[in-house]
Amino acid sequence: MTERFEGVVVRATGSWYEVLHDGVRSQCRIRGRLRLRGVRSTNPVVVGDRVVCETDAAGDRAIVDIAPRRNYVIRRASNLSKESHIIAANVDRALLMATLRAPETPTEFVDRFLVTCEAYKVPVTILLSKCDLQDAEAVAEFRRIYEDAGYEVLEVSAVDGTGVDRVRELLAGGTTLLSGNSGVGKSTLVRAIDPSLDIRTGEISESHGKGRHTTTFSTMYPLAGGGAVIDTPGIKGFGLIDIEGDELWHYFPEMMRAASGCRFYNCTHTHEPGCAVVGAVREGTIAPARYESYLKMLDEDDKYRK
């Protein structure tokens, strides 16, 4: 006799999915037909999904249905222009970890991640990691750019405890996605927040100054103080998907605030006369680096939107 149960996906390996239900963790596969529902994503089931599972007479368990997602964080799949990769679903907040050195997180990566979170209505806080190793002037400039844009920027260090209590407050009671490039210290920070969690950490490659992957699969960890954190493998690139060029500026909060002053209602904020956004860039109220990211996204991602 087939038995059904509902639960939440807490670990995804690509072949097997760990589903938490009634305090029990079950290893499940995906029913073949579930993969054929016209999903362009390379991973139709992700950590954070609420799913329906069945156990057959032989004791094998399979995910047979996925509940509608209230949100998710998505990026273009590597080297696959028509497919996407969903990082996590049903999250209350995202924490983006970035470093200015050892290794350096490209601002373009930061901006693309923020745009995606804005598009899918996921509140995001930027964690400037390894603050004990960063240049003070560079940190001040980074904070100015992103705080002026409207984001909370926290300096954190798992070494001396800077910012750890504040991050613990952000994590309490909700489901939080923790993401960033390899080597920025995600797993180390999670261990500092909750030492009982068994999360592997790694070193930075001295020859390349880049992080080594320590988290192999996305995993949701329950926290001792309540809530859960989704630790993800390090992400190298963050291509946008399903965001049209004429709506891109909606996901830059500082551009949204300035755009009401534009002469034309359909202003693209690139060349039009009387553009309040371009004026704000010239006046310095919108950071040139953020505007340059916007222009680059318009240019580079256009081919993926066709």
C-alpha positions in Angstrom: 0.0 0.0 0.0 1.3 3.4 -0.9 1.8 5.9 1.9 1.9 9.7 1.5 3.6 12.3 3.6 4.4 16.0 3.3 7.7 17.7 4.3 10.4 20.2 3.4 13.5 19.5 1.3 16.5 20.1 3.6 19.3 18.7 1.3 19.6 18.3 -2.4 22.3 16.3 -4.1 20.9 16.2 -7.6 20.1 12.5 -7.3 18.7 12.2 -3.8 16.7 14.6 -1.7 16.5 14.6 2.0 13.0 15.5 3.2 12.2 16.5 6.8 8.7 15.5 8.0 7.4 15.1 11.5 11.0 15.2 12.8 12.1 12.4 10.5 14.5 12.7 7.6 13.8 10.5 4.6 15.9 10.0 1.5 13.7 10.5 -1.6 14.2 10.4 -5.4 12.1 12.4 -7.9 9.4 10.7 -9.9 10.4 10.7 -13.6 7.2 12.5 -14.7 8.0 15.3 -12.2 11.0 16.3 -14.3 8.8 16.7 -17.4 6.6 19.5 -16.4 8.1 22.1 -18.7 10.6 23.3 -16.0 13.5 25.1 -17.6 15.5 24.7 -14.4 18.4 22.2 -14.1 17.1 21.4 -10.6 13.3 21.0 -10.5 13.4 20.3 -6.7 15.4 22.6 -4.4 16.2 23.1 -0.7 13.3 24.9 0.9 10.6 23.3 -1.3 7.5 21.9 0.4 6.9 18.5 -1.2 4.5 15.6 -1.2 6.2 12.2 -1.1 5.1 8.6 -1.5 6.4 5.4 0.0 5.7 2.3 -2.1 5.3 -1.3 -1.0 9.1 -1.9 -1.4 9.8 1.0 1.0 11.2 3.3 -1.7 10.3 7.0 -1.3 9.7 9.5 -4.1 8.8 13.1 -4.4 5.6 13.3 -6.4 4.5 16.9 -6.1 5.8 20.3 -5.2 3.8 23.0 -3.4 3.7 26.5 -5.0 6.8 28.5 -4.0 6.2 31.9 -2.3 9.6 33.0 -3.6 13.0 31.7 -4.7 16.5 32.8 -5.6 17.5 31.9 -9.2 20.3 32.4 -11.6 21.2 31.4 -15.1 22.7 27.9 -15.3 26.4 28.0 -16.2 26.9 27.9 -19.9 23.2 27.1 -20.6 21.6 30.3 -21.9 18.0 28.9 -21.8 18.1 27.1 -18.5 18.1 28.3 -14.9 19.4 27.0 -11.6 17.3 27.7 -8.5 19.4 28.1 -5.4 16.7 27.9 -2.8 13.0 28.4 -2.3 10.6 29.7 0.3 13.2 31.9 2.2 12.5 34.7 4.6 15.8 36.5 4.0 19.1 36.2 2.0 22.5 37.0 3.4 25.1 37.7 0.7 28.6 37.3 2.0 31.3 39.3 0.2 35.0 40.1 0.7 37.1 42.8 -0.7 40.3 40.7 -0.6 41.3 37.1 0.2 39.4 36.5 -2.1 37.9 39.6 -3.8 34.1 39.4 -4.6 33.4 41.2 -7.9 30.9 44.1 -7.4 29.2 42.8 -10.5 28.4 39.6 -8.7 27.1 41.5 -5.7 24.8 43.6 -7.9 23.4 40.7 -9.9 22.6 38.8 -6.7 20.8 41.9 -5.3 18.8 42.4 -8.5 17.6 38.8 -8.4 16.6 39.2 -4.7 14.7 42.4 -5.5 13.0 40.7 -8.5 11.7 37.8 -6.4 11.0 39.8 -3.3 13.6 38.3 -1.0 14.9 40.8 1.6 18.7 40.8 1.5 21.5 41.9 3.8 25.1 42.2 2.7 27.7 40.6 5.1 31.2 42.1 4.5 33.2 39.1 5.7 36.7 38.8 7.1 36.6 42.4 8.2 39.8 41.9 10.2 41.6 41.4 6.8 40.1 44.3 4.8 41.4 47.7 4.0 39.5 50.3 6.0 39.1 52.8 3.2 37.8 50.1 0.8 35.3 49.0 3.4 34.1 52.5 3.9 33.6 53.0 0.2 31.8 49.7 -0.2 29.5 50.6 2.7 28.8 54.0 1.3 27.8 52.6 -2.1 25.4 49.9 -0.8 24.0 51.7 2.2 23.2 54.7 -0.1 21.4 52.2 -2.4 19.3 51.1 0.6 20.9 47.9 1.8 22.1 47.0 5.3 25.8 46.2 5.3 27.3 44.3 8.2 31.0 43.8 8.8 31.5 40.3 10.2 34.5 38.2 11.3 34.2 34.7 12.6 37.8 35.2 14.0 37.1 38.0 16.5 33.3 37.7 16.6 32.5 41.0 14.9 28.9 41.1 13.8 28.1 37.5 14.8 25.5 38.5 17.3 23.7 40.7 14.8 23.7 37.9 12.2 22.3 35.6 14.8 19.5 38.0 15.3 18.7 38.1 11.6 18.6 34.3 11.5 16.3 33.8 14.4 12.9 32.4 13.7 13.1 32.3 9.9 14.6 30.5 6.9 17.7 32.3 5.6 19.7 31.7 2.5 23.4 32.2 3.0 25.3 32.7 -0.3 28.5 34.0 -1.9 31.6 33.1 -3.8 33.8 30.3 -2.6 36.2 31.2 0.2 34.3 34.1 1.7 33.7 32.2 4.9 30.1 31.1 4.8 30.6 27.8 6.6 33.0 29.3 9.1 30.4 32.0 10.0 27.7 29.4 10.5 29.9 27.5 12.8 30.5 30.7 14.8 26.8 31.3 15.1 26.0 27.7 16.1 29.1 25.6 17.1 27.0 22.5 17.2 26.6 22.4 13.4 28.9 20.0 11.5 29.8 22.1 8.5 33.2 21.7 6.8 35.5 24.6 6.3 38.5 25.1 3.9 41.4 27.2 3.1 42.1 29.8 0.4 44.4 28.7 -2.4 47.6 30.8 -2.1 48.4 30.4 -5.8 45.1 31.8 -7.0 43.7 33.7 -4.1 40.4 31.9 -4.6 38.3 29.9 -2.3 38.0 26.1 -2.4 34.6 24.6 -2.4 33.8 23.2 1.1 30.0 23.0 0.8 29.2 20.4 -1.9 25.5 20.4 -1.8 22.9 23.0 -0.6 21.8 22.0 2.9 19.3 23.5 5.3 20.5 23.4 9.0 18.2 24.0 12.0 19.7 26.5 14.4 19.8 26.1 18.1 18.4 29.6 18.6 15.4 28.9 16.3 15.1 29.2 12.5 17.2 27.6 9.8 20.0 28.5 7.5 20.5 27.2 4.0 24.3 26.9 3.3 25.0 26.8 -0.4 28.1 25.8 -2.5 30.2 28.7 -3.5 28.9 30.4 -6.7 31.3 31.7 -9.3 29.0 33.6 -11.5 25.4 35.0 -11.3 23.7 35.4 -14.6 20.3 36.9 -14.6 17.3 35.1 -16.1 13.6 35.9 -16.7 14.3 39.7 -16.2 13.4 41.8 -19.1 15.7 44.7 -20.1 12.9 47.3 -19.7 12.2 46.2 -16.1 15.8 45.8 -14.9 16.1 49.3 -13.4 13.1 48.5 -11.2 15.4 46.2 -9.2 18.0 49.0 -8.4 16.3 50.7 -5.4 18.2 54.0 -5.8 17.3 54.2 -9.5 13.6 53.6 -8.6 13.7 56.5 -6.2 15.2 58.8 -8.8 13.2 57.7 -11.8 10.1 59.6 -10.9 11.9 62.7 -12.0 12.6 61.5 -15.5 11.1 63.5 -18.4 9.8 60.4 -20.2 7.7 57.7 -18.5 9.4 54.9 -20.5 12.9 56.2 -19.9 15.6 53.5 -20.1 18.0 55.6 -18.2 20.7 55.2 -20.8 20.5 58.1 -23.3 17.2 60.0 -22.9 17.3 63.8 -22.3 15.9 64.8 -19.0 16.8 61.5 -17.3 16.8 62.0 -13.5 18.8 58.8 -13.0 21.7 59.9 -15.2 21.5 63.2 -13.4 21.7 61.5 -10.0 24.8 59.6 -11.2 26.5 62.9 -12.2 25.6 64.4 -8.9 26.9 61.4 -7.0 23.7 60.4 -5.3 23.8 57.2 -7.3 27.1 55.5 -7.3 28.7 55.3 -10.7 29.8 51.7 -10.0 26.2 50.7 -9.5 25.1 52.5 -12.7 27.9 50.8 -14.6 26.6 47.4 -13.4 23.2 48.3 -14.7 24.5 49.2 -18.1 26.6 46.1 -18.3 23.6 43.9 -17.3 21.6 45.5 -20.1 24.3 44.9 -22.6 25.6 41.4 -21.6 22.4 39.8 -20.7 20.4 40.9 -23.7 21.2 37.8 -25.7 19.8 35.6 -22.9 16.5 37.3 -23.0 15.7 36.6 -26.6 
